[in-house]
Structures are given as structure tokens and as C-alpha cells.
Amino acid sequence: MQQTKGLALEVRLSAYIDGELGEAERSELDALLARDDDARALLEKLKAGSAFGNRAFEDFLHDPVPLALVRHIKQGGGISPKLERVTTSNLPKRSARVLPRLVAASLGLLLAGGVAGFILGSTANFVEPGGEAAATPWINEIADYHRIYSRQKAHLVEVPASQAAHIETWLTSSVGVSFKVPDLTRKSLVFEGARLLVANGKPVAQLVYRDQEGEIFAICFLRGGDGTQGNEFSETIRGDLGFVSWQKEGSSFVVVGPSSAAGLQDLAHTVAAVI
């Protein structure tokens, strides 16, 4: 059985489809699929790509490619030129197996509708439908920050947790949002410290936490927002990261963590009640 925890969601779901996961990890994904519409939609797309590949990929290898289709692709009619630079030699073993499944799904949609259903770069940056469009611009930038800073060892945070009182004063003044550092020990999260970021042209506070397995979670917030979300909680999955965002008293908040984390929605509700 394979261990895929920490990998991109599409990679984990591919192993799920192939029956290559242990019972604990399969149960974890079952729970995610039960509550997350985007994850279910991604699973169905991967299944469709697999089925299409089983039926037709062999035919693609033997049949001549129509000249019109070649021109259509070369002129940018469907598949990104980035696809030409993707090779299985520089992808993880599981990712290399996912790529043909995604390519198969893309080709099927291209032939059926004249355009590709997916724009393929690398599987590490695959974005589920609705993820890129639904996320507000500042959350897009937070995703980039989190992927970089969460890998840091000695410089994970700018100000350590031992200076929590200073963090509250500093970030309240810098961001314009009054808050208290949430104690999330009951959620098995240890406060590591904080950073000041910039997103959408505004200062953003980032409170960083670590779980018992070393995974990094963050609470990010800024003054204002796009004004479209109200007080509702919105969950988005972008590859290996999950986001739950909301607005409160004129400020925008988001909890960021691994997309495989089962309790991200519950964590966001806890944070919203105490921050």
C-alpha cells in the first residue's frame, strides 16, 4: 500500500481510484469526499479520464492525427504549450501515473467540444474547477506565500510565539484588525509565531501553527475584502492546500492547511469564534 499524505489531492485520489491506499488513508479521503463537492468533482474527472484512457488511448497511439487537429493545438486552440515541457522523468512516481489520466481526460474533452477541459502545466499546480476563479485575489497570493514559508525550518516565522503580546500589538497596528492569538491546543495545533505579508496591495497578518505531524497551518487576515461573501464560510481546495475563508466586522479571514486535513472547516469556525 502507498503513502500519499502530503501530496497533491489529485495524486492522492488517483491512488484512491487504483485501490492502492491503506485503510486509514482511504477512510480519511472518504470523509473528505463526503463533505467536499470540489473533491468529489475532481474524483469524477479522474475517473472519467481513466475510463476514457482505457477505451481510447490505444487507438490514439495507432491512428494518424488529423492535420487540422495538429494545427488547432499548435495555434493555441486548446492545450497549453507547457504540456510539451512536462515529462514523466521529472515527476514523482505517482504523479507520472496521474498525468496520462489527466491528458486522456483533456483529449476527450478537446475532441468532443473543440477545446480542452483542462489546461495542463504540472500536476503540482493543478487547480480544481472553481478554485482559481472562486478564490479572491488576496487568497491566491496567500497560497503562494504559504507554499514557500511552510517549507522553512529556521525561518518559519518573523516573530516567534514567545512574543505573543508583541505580535498582537504589532499586527493590530500594521493591519488595522484587532485580534487575540487563538489558543488552538485543543485542536492539537501549537502556535509558532507570526509574519506580516502583503496581498492585494494590503498588509496581511499571518499566524502560523504546527500540528503533531509537522504540518503547517496558518490564519491570515486583512482589513476589508471584496464584500461579496458576507459572514458565510467558503471552502476552496487548490492542489495540496485547503482554504476556509469568511468575513467579519469589515475584515477578511482565511484558514490555510493541507487539503487532506479533515477538520479544516471546524478549525475555521473555532478560529472565527475566538480570534
Buried (B, 14 or more C-beta within 10 A) or exposed (E): EBEBBBBBBBBBBBBBBEEBBEEEBBEBBEEBBEEBEBBBBBBEBBBBBBBBBEEBBEEEEEEEEEEEBEEBBEEEBBBBEEBEEBEEEEBBEBBBBBBBBBBBBBBBBBBEEEEBBBBBBBBBEBBBEEBEEBBBEBBBBBBEBBBEBBEEEEEBBBBBBEBBEEBBEBBBEEBBBEBEBBEBEEBEBBBBBBBBBEBBEBBBBBBBBBBEEEBBBBBBBBBBBEEEBEEEBBBBBBBBBBBBBBBBEEBBBBBBBBBBBBEBBEBBEBBBEEB
